[in-house]
Amino acid sequence: MRNEAAIRRAIVEHGGIYSVFVELTYRCNFACAHCLVDGGRPRPAGAEPDLSTAEVLALLADLARLGVFKLTLSGGELTERRDLAPILREARRLGFLVDLKTNGSRLTAARVALLRELGITDVAVSVYSLDPAVHDGITGRPGSLARVLAGLERARAAGLDVRVSLPVMRPNASTAPDTARELRARGYRVSVTSLVLPSDSREADLRGLNLDDDEARAFLRQHGPAAGRSPRPTRTAADRVCYAGERSFSVTPTGEIKACAVMTSCFGSLRRSTLDEILQSEARRAFITRRRGDIAGCAGCVLAPFCFYCPAAMERFGGDPWKRNPFWCRRNARVLRHAGGRRVGRGYTFEPPAPTPGDER
């Protein structure tokens, strides 16, 4: 959307809730090695079912009443829901800007036509490699690459704005540069990332998918920020995290409200409280207050104004969203060093170089 950034700034500045990330189901036709929600795998015995159609439509009505501007709908794989069409129609009727995150394998001609009809043009799809053995090895489904690429082409032919995400991990690191290059040559917008977060049930396996130090440095050379340029601080040391939990939040398939989709802790459940009660809860107030304070172990760090601190990642890696984690510190220090930081002490502490004349903001 052409003016989305300006709208986001206006809503945030006036204290509104800009966006909500709604996971519609845990079900998935893939079984990706890095899936945060264990999509494509059996749910634990006794697990709550996904929100019903009526519960999802009630949620949409509440979000519209609150003035939420944007919905991102995801899963699992959202096309696993048989009621997807009425959910999408209601979301558009209520006036939301709607983005979809899908694995792309089920972007059939009929589904693409529905998205076009409803004006849902922003679709994000992950492609892990253009080598079928690598891609299908990650998804756990033979033939998945061919189905994904066919879905991408249908979507693009219909005029949808398709964004391709390329998460780089150990199984696809060697093919990632060629994959990104070829997809861009085909006209797709490609976003390349390099972080795999631990899930609740497969923490050890997921940790092993992250790039080691040498692989991470190679990744930065290929896809990182321009070497020799110090990242410009966009937040003060006292406010260096995103708006998650305050101007945006996430809803799980079973109705739990979280600061973002990556968090494990939640503010409350729609099956036990109203949305208004959850948003006014002490749990949410405490999260918002804490996220604007100092992070345990970060006081005095020379890189604080430059840090890409993420409470959700800290919770996934160390169990505590408010305590720094060595893995995250090394990751950020590596990025800053690549961009021109200078070591000033032991471990991973760096001093960003002074900005060049005319580079200040």
N, C-alpha and C positions, 0 to 999 in steps of 0.2 A: 504494500500500500504506500502510495507516494508520500503522504504526510503522516505516516504512523509515528515516526520519531517525535515530531512536534506535538502530536496528540498525547503521546506517552508523557512527555515533559509537562504538559499542561495539567494532566490528571494527577501526576505525582506531586507537582507543586501545590495543587489545591487539596491534597490530602485524600484523594480517591483511590480506589483499587483499580489498577490498570488491567491486569490480566489474571486468569486462572487456568491452571493446567489440570485437565480432567482425564484421568486414566479410566477408560470405560470397561476394561476387562483384563484379567490376568491371562486369559487364553491366548494362544498364538499357534500358528501353523509352522513356525520355525522353533528351533531349540538352540538359540545362539549361545556360544560359549561364555559370552560376557554379559548376558542379560541380568539386569539389576533386580528384576522381579521374578526371575526364574520362569519366564514365559515358555510355553510349550512343554512344560513338565507338570506332572500331576500335582494338584494342590494337596496340602496336608489333610489328613482325616479330620473332619469336624470344622474345617475352615469355612468362614462366612461366604455366602454366594455373592456374586456381583450385584450391584444396585439394580433393581428392577427398572423397567421402562418408566413406571410411574414415579419412582424415586429420582431417576435422572431428570425427568421433566420438571419435577418439583424443585430440584436443585437449580435448573436453568432459570426458572421463574424467580427464585430468590436472588440469583446473581444479577439478573436484569434489574430487579428492584434496587439492588445496591449500586447500580450504575456501572457495573463491570463492562469494560469496552471490548476486550479480546478474550477468546477461548482458544486454547490449544487442546485438541482432542487426540488421545493416544491410547496405548494399551501397555502390555501385551500387543496384540494386533486387533485394532478396533473393528476391522471388517469381520471378525469372528462373531460380532453381535448381529443377530438377525433384525434387531430393531434400529439399526444404524440410520436408515433413511428417515424415519420419523424424528429421530433425535436431531439429525442435521437440519431437517426442515423447521423444527421448532426453534433451534438455535438461530437460524437466519431470520425467522419471523420475529423473534425478540430483538433483532438488530445487532447481534454480536458480529464482530469480525472474527472469522473462524479459520484457524490453521489446523492442518492434519499432519500427524506423524504416523507413518505406516511403513511396513517393510516393502511395499510396492508390488508384491507378488500377486495381489488380488485386485489390482487396478484394472478391472475388466472394462470393456467398452460401456456397459450399462452403468457401472459406478462412476466412471469418468464423465459420462453424459449427465448424471445426477449432480455431480460437483459443479459442472459448468452451468447447469440450469440454476443452481442455488447461488452462484457467484462465489463459490469456495475455490479460489484459484491457487492458494498457497499450500503446497504439499511438500513435506520433507521425507526423504527416503535414504536409508543407509545402503551403501555399496562398499563391500570390504575388499574386493579385488576383482579385476577382470579376468583373472585366472580361475576357471570354474573349480578346480581342485581346492584352491585357497578359500574362495568365497563360500563354497558349499561345505567345506570343512568347518568353518566358523558357524554357519547357520545350522549345521547338523542335518541338512536336507539336500540330498542329491537333486540336481536340476534347478536349484533355487535361483542361481544367477540368471539363467535364461528367462525365468518367469519375472524376475525383478526388472531386467532390462526391457522386456516386452511391455511391462506396466509403465515404466518411465516413458517409453516412446509413445504409448497411447495418451498419456497425460500431456506430454508436450505437444503432440499433434492436435489436441483439443484446446490448446492455448493456456493450459494451467502453468503456473509459475513453480517449476519443480526445483527444489534445492536438494543437492546430494551431500550427505554427510559421510566422511571417510574416517572412521575411528581406527587409529593405527595402534596395533598391539604386536606382540612377538610373532604370531602366526602369519601376519600380512605385512610386516615392516619392509621386507625386501621388495615387495611388489607395489607398495604404496605410491612411490614417486611416479611410476609409469601409469598407474591407475588414475591418479589425479590429473596427470598431463593429458591422457586420452579422453577422460570424461570432459575436461574443459575444452578440448579440441572438438568434441561433439556438441558443444554449446551449453553445457550444464554449469550452473554455479556450484562450486565444490568447496565445502568446509572441511579442513583436515584437523583432527584432534588426536591427542595421545594420552588418554587417561582412562583406565579401567577401575571402577569402584567396586569394593567388596559387596556382595549381596549377603543377606542374612544366613542363607543355607550353604553357600559355596565360597566362603571367604578365602580359603587357602587357594583354591583353583584360580580365582579371579586375580588375586595378588600376583600369581605367577605369570599372568598375561601381560602385565605392565613391562615396558621397555626397561632394560638395565641401563646403567649410566652411559656406556658407550653407544648403545642404540639410541638413547635419548638425545645424545649430542649429535648423532647423525641426523635424527629427525629435525632438530633445530636448524641444522645447516640447510635442510631441504625445505622446511615449512615454517620456520620460526620468524620472529620479527627481524627487521633489517639489522644486521650485525653492525655494531659501532654506534647505535643510537640508544640512548638511555630512555626507557619508557617514561612517559610523562605521568606524574601522579594525577589521578583523577579523584582521589578521596583524601581526606585528612587522616592522620594517624588514629583519630578517635572514631572514624566512620569509614572503614575500608572493606565493607561487605556490601552485597547487593540489597535490593529491596524485598527479598523473599520474606514472607511472613507478614509484611506490612502493606506494601502496595501490590503484592501478588501472593498467591498461595496455590497449593495443590490439593487435589481430591483423589484419593485412592479408589480402586474399583469397588471396595466395600464401604466407602463413605467416610473414611478418616480424613480429617483436615490437617495438612502439614504445611510447614513453611515453604517447602519445595518438594518436587518428586524424589529427590535424592535423600532427603531426611528419613531417618528411621523413627524418630519420636514424633508424636502428633499432638495437636491441641485438643482434639475431641472427635467424636464420631457422630455423623448425621443420624445414625440409628438410635442414639441415646440422648442427643441434644439438638436444638435447633441451630441453624447456621448462625443466627444472631448471637445466641448464647456462646457459641464456640469463639466467634470473633471478638467477643467482649470478655473472654475468659482470662483468668489470671495466668494461665499457661502461655497464652499468646502475648499478653502484656509483658510478661517476664522475658520472653524471647526478644521482643522488640527493644526493650530497655537494655538487655545484655548485649545485643548485637551492636549497640552504639557505644559500648564501653570498651575497656581494654581487654585484650585476649591474654589469658594466662601464659606467661613466658615470652610475650612480645614487647614488653615495656623496654624502651630504650633502643630497640633495634633500628639501625640506620636505614633499613629498607622498609620500615613501616609504611611510609606514604606511597610506596610502590607495590606493596604486597598484594597478591591476588588471593587474599584469605577467603576461605569458604567454610563456614561452620558445618555444612552438610558433609563435605569431604572429610573434615576432621572427625565427625561422628562416625562415618563409615570406616575410616582407617584406624582410629584410636578409641572410639566409644564415647568421646567427650567433645561436643561441638565447640567448647570454649577453651580448649587446651591445644596448643600447637603440636603438630605431629612431625617427627623427623623426616618422613618421606615427603611430606608436602613442602617443608622448608627446603630440602634439597632440590625439589622440582622447581620451585620459584627462584631459588638462587641460581640454578643452572640457566634459566631463561634470562635473568637479569645479567648474568655474566656474559652470556651470548650477546646481549644487547649493549655491552660495554661497561659493566660494573667492574670494580676493582677490589680484590681481596684486601681486607684491612685487619683481619684477625684469624684465629684458628677456626676450623670448621667451615661453615657456609655463611659467613657474614661478609657482605660486600658493600662497597661505597660507590654509589652511582657517580659517574663523571659529571662535572659541571656542564650545564647545557651550553651549546654553542650560541654565539651572539645571534639574537633574533629568533631564538628557538623557544624563549620563555612564553608563557601564557599568563 
